[in-house]
């Protein structure tokens, strides 16, 4: 993995999304089928479908149960959605982690709790309820480093909510080359990843 002015022009889209569709219908803890149906009906991702990667193309077991959409047009650039069963602790029956990856969009989201551009994106994808939990979450860590021989670097900010953990990724590395990323996950997965990054054993060379 690597390193929208969704302002006035995009706020109308956010409002329309909220009126006609509630994107907070599929979240960590739900089945792949439920998340897939949500993707199919989502105004951003609907045409892209949710696909399982064939034969683990990234060459690591952590990606064996990673479902992804195609990249679709969003805010002057593109967005991709992924949902993960693997949890880095063995395969689960329900989704434990959902991530968006953004490339070439008009604005520069920091995905801080008071960042308007980032908050507009979270609202567009997951809805007002998830955004509210993120805004009210507790910031815990800023963790950065590099992945040795791969040459990749990471820079992640960790936030803990009541039901979900959040990770803002202003810098990305595998499996998706993107400018920005944001993750929503169950708290067990979040704590596991946070500890892994704090201990420096999070890279998948």
C-alpha positions as CSV (number, residue, x, y, z in Angstrom):
1,X,0.0,0.0,0.0
2,X,1.2,3.7,-0.6
3,X,0.7,6.8,0.1
4,X,-11.8,15.0,-2.1
5,X,-12.5,19.9,-2.7
6,X,-15.3,17.7,-2.2
7,X,-16.5,21.1,-1.0
8,X,-19.6,22.8,-2.4
9,X,-19.6,21.0,-5.7
10,X,-19.4,17.6,-4.0
11,X,-21.6,18.3,-1.0
12,X,-24.7,18.0,-3.2
13,X,-23.6,14.5,-4.1
14,X,-23.2,13.6,-0.4
15,X,-26.6,14.9,0.3
16,X,-28.2,13.0,-2.5
17,X,-26.4,9.8,-1.3
18,X,-27.9,10.2,2.1
19,X,-31.4,10.9,0.8
20,X,-31.7,7.9,-1.6
21,X,-29.4,5.4,0.0
22,X,-28.1,4.5,3.4
23,X,-24.5,3.3,2.8
24,X,-24.1,2.1,6.4
25,X,-25.9,-1.2,5.7
26,X,-22.7,-3.3,5.3
27,X,-20.0,-3.0,7.9
28,X,-17.3,-5.3,9.5
29,X,-19.1,-8.2,11.2
30,X,-21.4,-8.9,8.3
31,X,-21.2,-11.6,5.6
32,X,-19.5,-11.4,2.3
33,X,-22.9,-11.8,0.6
34,X,-24.4,-8.8,2.6
35,X,-21.4,-6.6,1.7
36,X,-21.6,-7.7,-1.9
37,X,-25.3,-6.8,-2.1
38,X,-24.5,-3.4,-0.6
39,X,-21.7,-2.8,-3.1
40,X,-24.1,-3.7,-6.0
41,X,-26.6,-1.1,-4.9
42,X,-24.1,1.6,-3.8
43,X,-24.3,4.8,-5.9
44,X,-20.5,4.9,-6.1
45,X,-19.5,1.2,-6.5
46,X,-22.6,-0.3,-8.0
47,X,-21.2,-1.0,-11.5
48,X,-17.9,-2.5,-10.2
49,X,-19.0,-5.6,-8.3
50,X,-17.1,-7.2,-5.4
51,X,-14.7,-9.8,-6.6
52,X,-12.4,-12.3,-4.8
53,X,-8.8,-12.2,-6.1
54,X,-8.0,-15.4,-8.0
55,X,-5.3,-17.6,-6.4
56,X,-4.0,-14.9,-4.1
57,X,-2.3,-12.7,-6.7
58,X,-0.4,-10.8,-4.0
59,X,1.5,-13.9,-2.9
60,X,0.7,-13.6,0.8
61,X,-1.9,-15.5,2.8
62,X,-3.1,-12.2,4.3
63,X,-4.7,-11.5,0.9
64,X,-6.2,-14.9,0.2
65,X,-9.7,-13.7,1.4
66,X,-9.5,-10.1,0.2
67,X,-12.5,-9.0,-1.9
68,X,-12.2,-5.9,-4.1
69,X,-14.2,-3.8,-6.5
70,X,-12.8,-2.4,-9.7
71,X,-11.5,1.2,-9.5
72,X,-14.4,3.5,-10.3
73,X,-14.5,7.3,-11.0
74,X,-14.9,9.5,-8.0
75,X,-14.2,13.2,-7.2
76,X,-12.1,13.7,-10.3
77,X,-10.0,10.6,-9.7
78,X,-10.8,7.0,-8.7
79,X,-11.8,4.9,-5.7
80,X,-11.6,1.2,-5.0
81,X,-13.3,-0.6,-2.1
82,X,-12.0,-3.8,-0.5
83,X,-13.4,-6.1,2.2
84,X,-11.3,-8.7,4.0
85,X,-12.1,-12.0,5.7
86,X,-8.6,-13.0,6.7
87,X,-8.1,-10.7,9.8
88,X,-4.4,-11.5,9.9
89,X,-5.4,-14.2,12.4
90,X,-6.9,-16.8,10.2
91,X,-9.9,-16.8,7.9
92,X,-13.3,-15.6,9.4
93,X,-16.8,-16.2,8.2
94,X,-17.7,-12.5,8.2
95,X,-15.9,-9.4,7.0
96,X,-13.6,-7.9,9.6
97,X,-12.0,-5.0,7.6
98,X,-13.2,-2.6,4.9
99,X,-10.9,-0.2,3.1
100,X,-11.2,2.5,0.5
101,X,-8.2,3.5,-1.7
102,X,-8.2,6.9,-3.5
103,X,-6.1,8.0,-6.5
104,X,-5.9,11.3,-8.3
105,X,-8.9,13.0,-6.5
106,X,-9.4,16.7,-6.5
107,X,-8.8,17.4,-2.8
108,X,-6.2,16.2,-0.3
109,X,-8.0,14.3,2.5
110,X,-6.0,14.0,5.7
111,X,-8.7,11.8,7.3
112,X,-8.4,13.5,10.6
113,X,-11.5,13.8,12.7
114,X,-12.0,17.5,11.8
115,X,-10.9,17.1,8.1
116,X,-13.8,18.2,6.0
117,X,-12.5,16.5,2.8
118,X,-11.9,13.2,4.5
119,X,-15.2,13.3,6.4
120,X,-17.1,13.9,3.1
121,X,-15.6,10.8,1.7
122,X,-16.4,8.7,4.7
123,X,-20.0,9.9,4.6
124,X,-20.3,9.2,0.9
125,X,-19.0,5.6,1.4
126,X,-20.3,4.5,4.8
127,X,-22.9,7.1,5.8
128,X,-23.5,9.5,8.6
129,X,-23.5,6.9,11.4
130,X,-20.0,5.7,10.7
131,X,-18.8,9.3,10.2
132,X,-20.2,10.3,13.6
133,X,-18.4,7.4,15.3
134,X,-15.1,8.3,13.6
135,X,-15.5,12.0,14.5
136,X,-16.1,11.0,18.1
137,X,-13.3,8.4,18.2
138,X,-10.1,8.6,20.2
139,X,-6.8,9.1,18.4
140,X,-4.2,6.6,19.7
141,X,-1.1,6.4,17.5
142,X,0.8,7.7,14.5
143,X,3.0,4.9,13.2
144,X,5.3,5.0,10.3
145,X,8.3,3.0,8.9
146,X,9.5,1.1,5.9
147,X,9.3,-2.4,4.7
148,X,12.9,-3.3,4.1
149,X,13.7,-5.0,0.8
150,X,10.4,-4.1,-0.8
151,X,11.3,-0.4,-0.6
152,X,7.7,0.4,0.5
153,X,6.9,2.8,3.4
154,X,3.8,3.2,5.5
155,X,2.4,6.0,7.6
156,X,-0.8,5.2,9.5
157,X,-2.9,7.0,12.1
158,X,-5.0,4.9,14.5
159,X,-8.4,5.9,16.0
160,X,-10.6,3.8,18.3
161,X,-14.3,4.2,18.3
162,X,-17.0,2.4,20.4
163,X,-17.8,-0.3,17.9
164,X,-15.1,0.0,15.2
165,X,-11.4,0.9,14.8
166,X,-10.2,3.3,12.1
167,X,-6.9,3.6,10.3
168,X,-6.1,6.7,8.1
169,X,-3.4,5.9,5.5
170,X,-2.0,9.1,3.9
171,X,0.8,6.8,2.5
172,X,0.1,3.4,0.9
173,X,1.8,0.2,0.0
174,X,0.7,-3.2,-1.4
175,X,-1.8,-4.5,-2.3
176,X,-3.1,-1.3,-3.9
177,X,-1.0,1.6,-5.2
178,X,-3.0,4.6,-4.2
179,X,-2.6,8.1,-2.9
180,X,-4.8,7.7,0.2
181,X,-6.6,5.0,2.1
182,X,-9.0,4.7,5.0
183,X,-10.0,1.5,6.9
184,X,-12.9,0.6,9.1
185,X,-12.6,-2.6,11.1
186,X,-13.8,-4.5,14.1
187,X,-11.9,-3.6,17.3
188,X,-10.2,-7.0,17.6
189,X,-8.7,-6.7,14.1
190,X,-7.8,-3.0,14.8
191,X,-6.0,-3.8,18.0
192,X,-4.1,-6.7,16.4
193,X,-2.9,-4.5,13.5
194,X,-2.0,-1.6,15.9
195,X,0.2,-3.9,18.0
196,X,1.8,-5.4,14.9
197,X,2.7,-1.9,13.6
198,X,3.9,-0.8,17.0
199,X,6.2,-3.8,17.1
200,X,7.5,-3.3,13.6
201,X,6.3,-6.7,12.3
202,X,3.6,-5.5,9.9
203,X,5.3,-5.7,6.5
204,X,4.7,-8.6,4.2
205,X,8.0,-9.0,2.3
